[in-house]
């Protein structure tokens, strides 16, 4: 129980209740005297200035002495006496009586006076009571002083001012002559170092120096406790000041010196520590094993290992045996300097002396070997640790985890992390992060998400970069609900995702076309105070354009202006691309002009989008003009720009311009890629020149490009259109030799080729092979096959294929439907004529 939390009340506050429980406040509603004592009512309160030899004062003093010296309190007599007393009068009497009063009876008297009469005692009276209680009732003295410090006692003050720690210290110091010993100041200093350390050590320091100015110092034990408290709390400058005062005023002992040596070492003042160590010898103070350990530790921390070992030799000469801590500190110092052989020698000496290494020693060695990437030796030490009956702890496992991560053994790191979780061990952020990062890089997102949730359960905050990577990975893996759940989980734990992570989530949802989910998420983000940036808006505009909601994209651009966010060239590129995809090139050019009015500098992507847009609506000349403008402006050209124009020229059959662009690419050091040759092959085949197109495959291989299924399918289509199915078949064989599998389009082109030649047997064979290879025919494939059947007059078979299509959810196109109806009527007419 924190006694400083004892409740304060606005009414009279009292100091004591029966000693069987901690001091609390008890309020009485009556302050009248008992009717049984009417004879004491008439006398007025004693004037503080009355002489002590006044007969009335003498009588009061005798009555007070009689009451307070009894083993138990006479409440009746006390109630008759209290109204006759004043705070200052009682204070004067109390000091003179203090040597022969009963401390417990006196405490009860104080409680009765405050509880029943709202009597307020002086600070000195309370201090006298505390000093009296310390001899036999130290717990009560402690509680009373705590309440005095906290201002929870009914205190008499001439000016009604609250007392402070200096006044309490002075009051106790002034009583030092009357009460032999320093138990009171010891208790006061101890409380400020423990019960009230939350307010810092400033008050304790003030008390110490206030007492020192009066030539009063706490006991040796308390001085050491006080100094040690300062060192432990890293209040090193204050510790140095206190020690300087003590050095010039009291006799130093081994405990004070040892504590201060630790303080000097902790503060990096190793020379001062060595000087004090030497001074101890001059003062005739023999260092103990703790003293030696402190100085050895300080030297090891400073990298002065030779001196540390010299001190160790000296301690042995002085008859002080090294302890487990001595060896532990030396091993730790050696490991930090990567001196593993020397560390093992110390370990052997330690074992020879009968010391079994503890967790600290083992963990030091394991951490050192893991740092040096010697994971095998680290694991050997862990096994030795288990052999000696010491269970590896979280420090052990965290070191091993970092060791595995250093050498890239991430699978073992992952397994070890899972083991740590199953054991309920403490795990630091540095242990989780590399494993999660590795899992994300390997697209093992479920495991990465599992460990991230474990981090959050332990109130560990994942770094923003890691969360961006994980959210982006989940979206890429189409695990959008998990990504959204993680975003909200981070917010609930008080670690809200930053704008970069949030943008990654928005981007993933937009890319997947989940615009309704995006709208819901944006509302949630806005309510949680997340401010959108340019990337957020650009991501949303991208999603809208992808969904064909170009008008909404333009509204977002206007909202950017309202929010004071200037759209960049990427924003305009997205808008231009959205309009271009709708074939509205005039509007696209207007948006381009707007971007230039706003000071945007068009980049190569701007031109690529516009060139592609013009080419798609068959405005190749405008596309070429933009290409020429690119060259004039000396913007860096790329394969995308060239491929866009080459594809357009090939589609129009202008192969001369297409090949000229191909050659221009090469001359500028821009290597054609597979898309370049795919367009060229398709263009040549469209002109009925598949043999010439086939030579392009050779050219590709000479450039180190491997033709893909698209290139081969374009070439197969070229031969099929000419009815040269033998050459088409040879290409299929060539594909197989290069381990390139035909796709749906390849099979469809071949089936259509055989159907046009009336070779339905081969067409049916290919259709069966296609299905067997796990490639589902689509409506185009079936339509081609049914057309072939109809041309052969196999209308019933065609209708059976039609039924099969319906069962697979596929529909006929208009041509096939018309063909089926026509052939059905033809067959019906023939049957009718035969009848």
VOTORSE-784464 format. One line per 3 residues: for each residue x, y, z of C-alpha. Coordinates in steps of 0.1 Angstrom, whole numbers. Layout:
! VOTORSE-784464
X,Y,Z | ... $
//
This chain:
! VOTORSE-784464
0,0,0 | 13,35,-9 | 7,54,24 $
10,87,5 | -23,78,-11 | -42,79,22 $
-73,100,15 | -73,136,25 | -106,152,37 $
-117,188,38 | -128,186,74 | -104,183,104 $
-77,158,96 | -65,135,124 | -33,117,128 $
-40,84,145 | -64,55,147 | -57,23,167 $
-22,10,159 | -36,-22,145 | -39,-7,110 $
-21,21,90 | -28,57,99 | -59,70,83 $
-81,101,87 | -111,99,111 | -135,128,115 $
-156,135,145 | -187,156,144 | -184,168,180 $
-158,188,197 | -177,195,229 | -164,183,263 $
-179,154,280 | -206,164,306 | -187,142,331 $
-160,169,334 | -177,202,340 | -151,214,365 $
-125,219,338 | -147,240,315 | -142,275,330 $
-104,279,326 | -94,297,293 | -67,284,269 $
-32,290,281 | -15,320,266 | 17,310,250 $
35,339,265 | 26,330,301 | 56,321,323 $
62,284,329 | 64,291,366 | 28,303,366 $
8,280,390 | -17,273,362 | 11,263,339 $
26,241,366 | -7,224,370 | -11,218,333 $
24,205,330 | 19,181,359 | -15,169,344 $
1,165,309 | 31,146,324 | 7,124,344 $
-14,115,313 | 15,110,288 | 37,89,311 $
10,62,317 | 11,29,297 | -23,37,282 $
-42,68,275 | -68,81,300 | -93,95,275 $
-114,111,302 | -86,131,317 | -72,139,283 $
-105,154,271 | -106,176,302 | -71,188,296 $
-69,194,258 | -92,224,257 | -69,241,282 $
-39,238,259 | -26,259,230 | -3,245,202 $
27,266,213 | 20,259,250 | 19,222,244 $
50,224,223 | 69,240,252 | 56,215,277 $
62,185,254 | 99,192,249 | 105,193,286 $
85,161,292 | 98,141,263 | 124,122,282 $
99,103,304 | 66,100,283 | 52,68,269 $
55,71,231 | 25,50,223 | 3,68,249 $
16,101,234 | 6,90,199 | -29,82,211 $
-31,116,228 | -21,133,195 | -48,113,177 $
-75,121,203 | -67,158,203 | -68,161,165 $
-98,138,161 | -121,151,188 | -109,187,192 $
-94,196,159 | -62,204,178 | -33,214,156 $
2,206,168 | 33,224,159 | 59,210,135 $
84,206,164 | 58,187,184 | 53,162,156 $
91,159,151 | 95,152,189 | 68,125,186 $
85,109,156 | 118,108,174 | 101,92,205 $
84,66,184 | 116,56,166 | 129,37,196 $
100,13,199 | 75,19,172 | 95,26,141 $
66,17,117 | 43,43,134 | 71,69,132 $
76,62,95 | 39,65,87 | 37,97,108 $
66,113,90 | 52,103,56 | 19,121,64 $
39,151,77 | 58,153,44 | 26,148,24 $
9,177,43 | -18,153,56 | -15,162,93 $
-34,190,112 | -5,214,116 | -3,246,135 $
15,274,116 | 15,310,127 | 9,321,91 $
-11,290,80 | 17,283,54 | 24,248,43 $
57,234,55 | 84,221,32 | 112,196,33 $
138,221,45 | 116,231,75 | 112,194,85 $
149,188,82 | 157,219,103 | 132,209,129 $
147,175,132 | 182,189,132 | 174,214,160 $
163,184,182 | 195,166,176 | 210,179,208 $
180,167,229 | 177,133,212 | 211,115,210 $
217,100,176 | 206,108,141 | 177,83,137 $
153,111,127 | 174,125,99 | 182,90,88 $
145,83,84 | 138,116,66 | 166,110,41 $
155,74,36 | 119,84,29 | 130,109,3 $
151,82,-14 | 124,56,-15 | 88,67,-7 $
92,100,-25 | 117,92,-52 | 91,99,-78 $
97,136,-73 | 134,131,-80 | 163,133,-56 $
163,171,-54 | 146,171,-20 | 169,145,-7 $
199,165,-18 | 184,197,-2 | 179,178,31 $
214,164,30 | 231,198,25 | 208,215,49 $
219,191,76 | 255,193,65 | 255,231,69 $
245,225,105 | 273,200,109 | 249,171,111 $
253,140,90 | 233,108,87 | 247,76,100 $
273,58,80 | 247,32,69 | 223,59,57 $
251,79,40 | 260,48,20 | 223,40,12 $
218,76,0 | 249,76,-21 | 241,42,-36 $
205,54,-44 | 220,84,-63 | 244,61,-83 $
217,36,-91 | 194,64,-103 | 222,77,-126 $
222,110,-106 | 259,109,-108 | 268,146,-106 $
247,148,-74 | 265,117,-61 | 299,133,-68 $
288,164,-48 | 276,144,-19 | 307,123,-17 $
329,154,-18 | 311,168,12 | 313,135,30 $
350,131,22 | 358,164,40 | 334,159,70 $
332,122,80 | 354,92,82 | 351,72,50 $
346,35,51 | 349,7,26 | 312,9,17 $
312,46,9 | 344,42,-12 | 331,12,-30 $
298,29,-39 | 317,59,-52 | 341,39,-72 $
311,23,-89 | 297,58,-95 | 329,71,-110 $
331,40,-133 | 295,43,-143 | 301,80,-152 $
332,71,-173 | 355,88,-147 | 378,58,-145 $
408,79,-134 | 389,93,-104 | 379,57,-96 $
415,46,-96 | 425,77,-76 | 399,68,-49 $
410,32,-50 | 446,43,-42 | 433,68,-16 $
416,39,3 | 451,23,8 | 464,56,22 $
435,58,46 | 440,22,57 | 407,11,42 $
410,-25,29 | 391,-30,-4 | 366,-59,-4 $
357,-81,-33 | 329,-57,-44 | 354,-28,-45 $
378,-48,-67 | 349,-60,-89 | 338,-24,-94 $
372,-11,-104 | 378,-42,-127 | 344,-36,-143 $
352,1,-149 | 386,-8,-165 | 370,-34,-187 $
343,-10,-199 | 371,14,-208 | 389,-13,-228 $
418,-13,-203 | 420,-51,-199 | 456,-53,-190 $
451,-30,-160 | 419,-50,-150 | 439,-82,-149 $
466,-65,-129 | 440,-54,-103 | 428,-90,-102 $
463,-102,-94 | 466,-76,-67 | 434,-87,-51 $
447,-122,-49 | 479,-110,-33 | 459,-91,-7 $
440,-123,2 | 407,-113,-15 | 395,-142,-36 $
379,-134,-70 | 342,-141,-71 | 319,-153,-99 $
313,-117,-107 | 350,-110,-111 | 354,-137,-137 $
321,-127,-154 | 332,-91,-158 | 366,-101,-172 $
350,-125,-197 | 325,-98,-208 | 354,-73,-213 $
374,-98,-234 | 344,-108,-255 | 337,-71,-263 $
372,-69,-277 | 367,-101,-296 | 394,-119,-275 $
377,-152,-275 | 408,-173,-267 | 416,-153,-236 $
379,-154,-226 | 380,-192,-228 | 412,-192,-206 $
394,-172,-180 | 364,-195,-182 | 387,-225,-176 $
403,-208,-146 | 369,-200,-133 | 358,-236,-136 $
390,-248,-119 | 382,-225,-90 | 349,-243,-86 $
327,-216,-101 | 299,-227,-124 | 292,-201,-150 $
259,-183,-146 | 234,-170,-171 | 254,-138,-175 $
286,-155,-184 | 270,-180,-209 | 249,-152,-225 $
280,-130,-229 | 299,-158,-247 | 269,-167,-268 $
263,-131,-278 | 300,-127,-286 | 302,-157,-309 $
269,-147,-326 | 284,-113,-333 | 314,-130,-349 $
290,-152,-369 | 304,-183,-352 | 269,-198,-346 $
282,-233,-341 | 303,-223,-311 | 274,-203,-298 $
252,-234,-300 | 278,-255,-283 | 279,-231,-254 $
241,-232,-252 | 243,-270,-250 | 269,-267,-222 $
246,-243,-205 | 218,-269,-205 | 242,-296,-193 $
250,-275,-162 | 213,-271,-154 | 209,-235,-165 $
179,-229,-187 | 185,-205,-216 | 165,-173,-211 $
152,-146,-234 | 187,-130,-237 | 202,-163,-249 $
175,-168,-275 | 176,-131,-287 | 214,-134,-292 $
210,-167,-311 | 183,-151,-332 | 205,-123,-342 $
233,-148,-350 | 211,-167,-373 | 200,-135,-390 $
236,-123,-394 | 246,-155,-414 | 213,-156,-433 $
199,-188,-417 | 165,-173,-416 | 146,-206,-415 $
164,-215,-383 | 157,-179,-370 | 121,-184,-378 $
119,-217,-359 | 137,-203,-329 | 114,-173,-328 $
84,-197,-328 | 101,-216,-299 | 106,-184,-280 $
69,-176,-284 | 58,-210,-273 | 80,-207,-241 $
66,-172,-234 | 100,-156,-234 | 105,-119,-237 $
113,-109,-272 | 127,-76,-284 | 119,-57,-315 $
153,-64,-331 | 144,-101,-329 | 110,-99,-346 $
119,-74,-373 | 145,-93,-395 | 124,-124,-395 $
92,-106,-405 | 112,-87,-432 | 126,-120,-446 $
92,-136,-446 | 78,-107,-465 | 106,-109,-491 $
98,-146,-495 | 61,-138,-499 | 53,-159,-468 $
29,-133,-457 | 7,-154,-434 | 37,-161,-412 $
49,-125,-414 | 14,-114,-403 | 13,-139,-375 $
46,-126,-360 | 35,-90,-364 | 4,-98,-344 $
26,-114,-317 | 46,-82,-316 | 14,-61,-311 $
3,-85,-283 | 35,-77,-265 | 31,-39,-270 $
60,-38,-294 | 57,-13,-322 | 67,-26,-356 $
87,0,-376 | 69,19,-404 | 90,5,-432 $
83,-30,-422 | 45,-24,-420 | 45,-7,-454 $
63,-38,-468 | 38,-62,-452 | 7,-42,-461 $
20,-39,-497 | 27,-76,-498 | -7,-86,-485 $
-24,-64,-511 | -2,-79,-539 | -12,-114,-527 $
-48,-103,-528 | -52,-106,-490 | -68,-72,-488 $
-90,-80,-458 | -59,-90,-438 | -42,-58,-448 $
-72,-37,-437 | -74,-56,-404 | -37,-50,-397 $
-42,-12,-404 | -70,-10,-379 | -51,-32,-354 $
-21,-8,-355 | -44,21,-347 | -61,3,-319 $
-28,-5,-302 | -18,32,-304 | 7,27,-332 $
-12,43,-361 | 2,35,-396 | 19,64,-412 $
9,79,-445 | 33,58,-465 | 18,25,-451 $
-17,39,-456 | -9,48,-492 | 3,13,-498 $
-30,0,-486 | -50,24,-507 | -29,16,-537 $
-34,-22,-532 | -72,-17,-530 | -73,6,-560 $
-52,-18,-580 | -77,-46,-572 | -106,-24,-582 $
-121,-24,-546 | -131,12,-548 | -160,8,-523 $
-136,-6,-498 | -113,24,-505 | -141,49,-499 $
-149,32,-465 | -113,32,-455 | -108,68,-465 $
-136,78,-442 | -121,59,-414 | -87,74,-420 $
-101,109,-421 | -120,103,-388 | -88,92,-372 $
-70,124,-382 | -49,110,-410 | -40,138,-434 $
-37,127,-471 | -7,138,-491 | 0,140,-529 $
7,102,-530 | -26,94,-514 | -45,115,-540 $
-25,101,-569 | -32,66,-558 | -69,73,-556 $
-69,90,-590 | -51,59,-604 | -78,37,-589 $
-106,58,-604 | -90,59,-638 | -85,22,-638 $
-122,17,-630 | -132,41,-658 | -144,67,-633 $
-125,95,-649 | -149,122,-638 | -143,112,-601 $
-106,113,-608 | -109,150,-619 | -129,158,-588 $
-101,144,-567 | -77,167,-586 | -98,197,-577 $
-99,186,-541 | -61,185,-541 | -61,222,-550 $
-86,229,-522 | -64,211,-497 | -34,232,-508 $
-18,202,-524 | -3,209,-558 | -8,181,-584 $
24,170,-599 | 32,156,-634 | 24,121,-622 $
-12,133,-613 | -16,148,-648 | -1,117,-664 $
-28,95,-647 | -56,119,-658 | -42,120,-694 $
-40,82,-694 | -75,79,-681 | -90,101,-709 $
-68,85,-736 | -81,51,-727 | -116,65,-735 $
-103,75,-769 | -109,112,-761 | -76,125,-774 $
-87,161,-778 | -96,162,-741 | -63,145,-732 $
-44,172,-750 | -64,199,-731 | -54,183,-698 $
-18,182,-710 | -20,219,-718 | -34,226,-684 $
-4,208,-668 | 20,230,-687 | 1,261,-676 $
6,250,-640 | 43,248,-646 | 45,210,-650 $
74,197,-670 | 63,168,-692 | 84,137,-689 $
89,107,-711 | 59,90,-696 | 36,119,-705 $
47,116,-742 | 44,78,-740 | 8,80,-728 $
-1,106,-755 | 16,87,-783 | -1,55,-773 $
-35,72,-771 | -31,87,-806 | -19,54,-820 $
-49,36,-805 | -74,59,-824 | -53,55,-855 $
-38,90,-853 | -3,77,-860 | 9,109,-876 $
2,129,-843 | 19,101,-824 | 50,105,-847 $
49,143,-842 | 50,138,-805 | 79,114,-809 $
98,139,-829 | 91,166,-802 | 106,142,-777 $
137,139,-797 | 139,177,-802 | 135,183,-765 $
163,158,-759 | 142,137,-735 | 156,103,-728 $
138,78,-751 | 130,42,-740 | 117,10,-754 $
81,18,-743 | 80,49,-766 | 95,30,-796 $
73,-1,-790 | 42,20,-790 | 49,35,-824 $
62,2,-838 | 31,-16,-827 | 9,11,-844 $
28,9,-877 | 27,-29,-877 | -11,-28,-870 $
-14,-4,-901 | 9,-26,-922 | 36,1,-925 $
64,-23,-919 | 90,0,-934 | 84,26,-907 $
83,-1,-881 | 117,-16,-891 | 132,19,-894 $
122,26,-858 | 137,-7,-848 | 170,3,-864 $
168,38,-848 | 165,21,-814 | 196,1,-819 $
216,31,-832 | 207,50,-799 | 218,21,-778 $
182,11,-768 | 180,-26,-772 | 147,-40,-787 $
129,-64,-764 | 105,-92,-768 | 75,-68,-772 $
93,-51,-801 | 98,-83,-820 | 63,-96,-811 $
49,-66,-829 | 72,-70,-859 | 64,-107,-862 $
27,-100,-860 | 29,-72,-886 | 49,-94,-911 $
24,-123,-906 | -5,-99,-912 | 11,-90,-946 $
13,-128,-954 | 51,-130,-949 | 55,-156,-921 $
87,-170,-935 | 103,-135,-932 | 88,-131,-898 $
104,-165,-888 | 138,-150,-895 | 131,-125,-867 $
132,-154,-842 | 168,-160,-852 | 176,-123,-848 $
161,-123,-814 | 183,-152,-802 | 214,-135,-816 $
205,-105,-793 | 201,-129,-764 | 163,-127,-764 $
143,-158,-760 | 111,-158,-780 | 81,-164,-758 $
47,-180,-765 | 33,-146,-778 | 60,-145,-805 $
54,-181,-815 | 16,-177,-815 | 18,-147,-838 $
39,-167,-862 | 17,-198,-859 | -13,-176,-868 $
5,-163,-898 | 10,-198,-912 | -25,-209,-903 $
-40,-179,-922 | -21,-192,-953 | -33,-228,-946 $
4,-239,-941 | -5,-262,-912 | 27,-283,-916 $
48,-252,-909 | 25,-243,-880 | 30,-278,-866 $
68,-275,-870 | 66,-243,-849 | 47,-261,-822 $
74,-288,-821 | 101,-260,-819 | 82,-245,-790 $
83,-278,-772 | 120,-281,-778 | 125,-248,-760 $
101,-258,-733 | 75,-232,-743 | 40,-245,-737 $
12,-234,-761 | -15,-212,-744 | -52,-208,-751 $
-46,-185,-780 | -21,-208,-796 | -45,-237,-795 $
-74,-216,-807 | -54,-203,-837 | -44,-239,-847 $
-79,-252,-843 | -93,-224,-864 | -66,-231,-891 $
-76,-268,-893 | -113,-259,-893 | -109,-236,-922 $
-92,-264,-941 | -121,-288,-932 | -97,-310,-911 $
-120,-314,-882 | -102,-346,-870 | -71,-326,-862 $
-91,-298,-849 | -110,-321,-825 | -77,-337,-815 $
-62,-303,-806 | -93,-294,-786 | -91,-327,-766 $
-53,-321,-760 | -60,-285,-749 | -85,-296,-723 $
-62,-325,-712 | -34,-300,-706 | -56,-280,-682 $
-63,-252,-706 | -100,-244,-707 | -113,-234,-741 $
-131,-201,-742 | -160,-189,-764 | -136,-180,-792 $
-122,-215,-793 | -156,-231,-793 | -170,-207,-819 $
-141,-215,-843 | -147,-253,-838 | -185,-250,-843 $
-179,-230,-874 | -158,-258,-888 | -185,-284,-879 $
-212,-263,-896 | -192,-260,-927 | -189,-298,-928 $
-226,-301,-923 | -223,-316,-888 | -250,-294,-873 $
-259,-319,-846 | -223,-321,-834 | -222,-283,-835 $
-253,-281,-813 | -238,-306,-788 | -207,-284,-785 $
-232,-255,-780 | -248,-273,-751 | -213,-279,-736 $
-206,-242,-739 | -238,-233,-721 | -229,-258,-693 $
-196,-240,-689 | -212,-206,-688 | -199,-196,-722 $
-220,-179,-749 | -220,-180,-788 | -209,-150,-808 $
-232,-135,-834 | -214,-151,-864 | -215,-186,-849 $
-251,-182,-839 | -260,-171,-875 | -240,-200,-889 $
-258,-225,-867 | -292,-212,-876 | -283,-211,-913 $
-269,-246,-913 | -299,-259,-893 | -323,-245,-919 $
-301,-259,-947 | -302,-294,-932 | -339,-291,-926 $
-345,-281,-962 | -324,-310,-975 | -343,-335,-953 $
-376,-321,-965 | -366,-325,-1002 | -355,-361,-996 $
-389,-368,-982 $
//
